[in-house]
């Protein structure tokens, strides 16, 4: 730094006795204005934590955090969860529905984490194989006894969707209808790629940002969320024999009152994108084309041959003839060579 810059810095430094009056007045004003702006301007790189439906209010700066752990297909018993509790974890998350299936250990993991004193969270992925509400119903039906005991239910956006806003809005409404608080789990890249700039109003964000730092960071506009419940800061890795992601969450989540012990059984969800029997996965073809495609995770996959089709357990009567304008037909495709 040259001499002139040093003089300017000294002049603006309010703690420097040699500084001028302007510096002593202007510097605190600048700092105060920056902090105030961070509370109302999305994209400010500071800790913005606040809860709307989950019991808080306006976003708060520097809220206290607790550690969290989330997993999908790995099994973690009560002893493992007790060790996580001793290591500081207070929130545990479990995939209830991947968009394709329910992980086999989902219910046992939730029950064991709860027994160990770790507060449970459930999450589900939206996929084009089903409409928004039906994805939620699969998650609910995976462990209905644990549903009321979850802190919240996160809707995971990581796959392409034919009509993302409508499907996300329907999933949010369904989570609320089933008595839970909806949260969006996603990353900046996934949201921009699969949704765009639209953001559901009043829905908190569980941000996936694998920077390896147990804090909460907020990526810039046009991500659009202004309320955060936490951040997933590492991707899948082994922790004492269990494959997990690691998180930090707003500590205020741990103070939330439990939901009622039971909630009414859900009514049937609206008609999904495909109405074949069985409803998943959709099997589609064009009227004048013998090739059959299987729709999985927002992609249509060529069945390759009749032998492959039968070997996978698909039924010929389940094939749905669609028009070229059908949203399912216009999904990205993988074709056998």
N, C-alpha and C positions, 0 to 999 in steps of 0.2 A: 504494500500500500504506500503510495507516494505521500509526501508531506502534506499536500493540500487535502487529500482524503482523510488523513489522520486528524487534521484540524476540524473538518466538517463533522467527523464522527465524535470528536470530543465535544464539539459545540452542541450536538443533538443528544448527547448522553445525559439523561436527567440525574444520574448519580455522580456525575463529574462536577466537583465544586467549581472548576474553571469554565464550565459550560455556560452558555448564554441563557437568558431568560426564555427565549423562544424554544431552545432545546428542552428545558425543564417543563415547559407547558405542552409542546407539540408531541414529544415522544409518548407520554402516557395517553394522549388522545388518540394517537395512531394505533397503539396497542389495543386500547379499548374498542376502537372502531373495528379492528381486525377480528377480535373475539366476538363482537356482536354480529358481524357479517357471517362468521362461521356458524352461527346458530340458525340463520335463515336462508343461506345460500347453499343449495346442494352442490357437492363437489369439493367442499373445503377439506383439505387434508388434515383433519383433526378428529378426535374421538367424538362422534355424534351418537349418543345413545339415548333413546327415549322409547316409551311404550304408549300406544294408543289404546287398542282393544285389550292389551295385556295389563292395563292398570296404571300406567304412568301418565304423562302429559306431554308437554313440549320437549323437544330434544334437549338433552343436557350434556354439558361438556365434561369429559373425563369421568364418567360414571364408573363405579367400582366393578371390577370384572371377576368372574370365577371361571375355573377351567372346565372344559367339557370334552366328551369323547363321543364319537359316533361311528357306527358300524353297520354293515349290511348282512353279509352271509356268514361271518365268523361267529362262533359260539363263545360266549363269555359267561362263566358261571358266577354264583354269588361270591365265592371267595375271591375271584379275580376282581369283581366290582368293589369289594371291600378294600382291596389293595389300591384300587384307583381312588377311592374315597380318601384313604390315608395319604395319597399323593396329591390331594387337593381338588380332585374332580368332584363337582357338585351337580353337573347336568350330564345325562347320557341320552343319546339319540339312536334310534333304530329305524331302519327302513321297513315299512309295512307293505309297500307295493312298489316294485321297480318299474312299473309300466308294462311289465311282462309277467311277473310272478311275485309271490310273497316269499321272502327268504325263510327257509325252514326253521331257523332258530329264533325268529322274531319275537314270539310270545315269551319264550323262556328267557331270552335276554332282557326283555322289559320287566318281567316279574323279578328276576334276580337283581337287576340294578335297583329296582324299587326296594327290595328287601335289604339291600346293602346301604340304603340311605341316599342313593344317587337319584335325582329327580328325572323322570323319563320324559322324552320328547319323541314324537312319531313323525315320520316324513314319508311322502309318496311322490312318485314321478308321474308326470303327465306324458302320455304317449298317444299317438294317433290310432292305436289299435282300439281304443275306447274313447268315448266322449268324456268331458271333464268330470261330471258328477259320478259317472260309473267308475272312474279311476279312484275317486274318493271312497266309494262304496266297497271296493275291493280292500282298501286299506282299513276301513272300519271293520269289515267282516273278518279280517285277519286275526284280530285280538279284541273283540268287542268288550271284554271285561276290563281291559287296560285303557281303552279309549277315554273314559271319563277321568282317568288318573294322569293323563298327559298334561304337561305344562302348556303345550300348544301343538298344532299340527302344521308342519311345513310342507308346502307344495313345491316340489323340486322341478325347476325348468332347466333341463339339460338336453332335450331332444327337439327336433323340428316338429312343429304343429301346423296343421292345415289352416286353422283359424285361431291363432293364439289368443287374441283378446277374449273372444267368446268362450273358449275352452277354459281359460284361466278364471274368468269371471264366474263361470258355472261351478268350477271346482271350489272357489272361495265361498260361494253361496251355499254349496253343499256342506262344506266343513262347518259353517255357521249353523246350518239347519240341524246338524248332528251334535250341536252343543259345544263345539270346540272353537278355539281362536286361531284363525288362519295367519300364516306367515309365508313369505316367499323365500325359498332358498335358491340362489342362482349365483352366477358370476357375471361380471361386466360383459365379458366376451359372449357368453351364452345368451344373455338377455338381448344384447344388441343384434346378435345373429338370428335369433329365433323369434323375437318379439318386436324389437325396434325401440322407439322412444316412448311408447305408451307405458304408463305405470299405474297400477290399480290404486286408487286413492285410499289413504289411511291404512294401508297394509304394511306391516314392518318387514324388514329385510334381514335375512341371515346370509351374510355376504361370504362367498367363497373367494378367498384371496390367499393363495398359497405362498406367502412371503416368509414363512417360518418364524414369524414374530408373534408372540401371544399378546397382541393388542388389537385394537379395532381401527382399521383404516377405511377411508371412504374414497372410492374412485370418482373421477370427475363427471360432469355433465356429458352426454344426456342420459346417464343412468337413471337419475330422477328420484330415487328413494331418499327420504329424509329422516326416516326412523329406523334404527337398527336394534336388533336384539343380540347380535353377536357376529363373530367372524370365524370361519373355518380357515385356520392358518397353515395346516399341513395336509397333504394328501395321504393316501393309504401307506402305512408302514407297520412293521411288527412292534407290538408293545407287550412283552411277556407272553408271546405265543399267540396273540390275537391281532388280526389286521384291523387297524383303526384309522380314522381321521381325527385330528385334534382341533379343538375349538376354544374360544373364550365367549362367555355370555354375560349379559348384564346381570349383576348380582341381584337386582330387584326382582328378577324372575323367581328367585328362591323364596320370596316373601308372599307370593300369590296364594290366595285361598284356593283350596281344592274345589273342583267342580262337584256337582251332586253325584252321589254314589252310583246312580243309574240314570240313563236317559232313554227316551222312547225308542223302540225299534224303528229303523228307517223305513220309509215307504220306497217303492221301487224308483230307481233313477230314470230320467228321461231316456228315450230311445237313443242308443249309441250310433256312431257312424255306420256300423255294420250290424245287420240284424240276422245274420246267418246262425245256424245251430250246429256246432257250438259257436258262440259269438267271437271267440278268439282262437287263432288269429284269423283275420279276414282273408279269404281266398278269392281272388278276383281274376277276371279275364275279359277280353273284348269279345263281342258276339262272333266275329268272323276270324278269330285268331285262336289257335289251339293252345298257346302258351299260357300257363297259369302262374300267378304271382302270389306270394305270401306277404302280407303287410305286417311288419314287425318294427316297432320303435321308429315310426315315421319314415320307413323305407320299404319299397316293394321289392321283394327278392324272388327271382325266377326259380321255379320249382325244378328246373333242369330236365327232368324226365319223369315218366310215369312210375318208374321203379323208385326214384328218390321220393316222389310224392307219397307213395304207399308206405315206404319205409319210415317216413316221418310220422305216420299215423293219421294223415289227413284223409278226409272222406270226399269222394267225388260229388256227392249231393250237397256238400257245403260250399261249392264254388258259386260265386255271385257274378253274373254277367253285368258289366258296367259300361257306361258310355265313356268316350274319350274325354268328356268334360267333367267326369266324376272327380272329386278332390282326391280320392284314394289313388286313382289311376295316374294322377299328375304328381305323385310323390317322387322323390329321387329313387332310381332303380339300380339294382345290381343284377346283371344278366350272366348266365353261364356262357362260356365260350365254346 
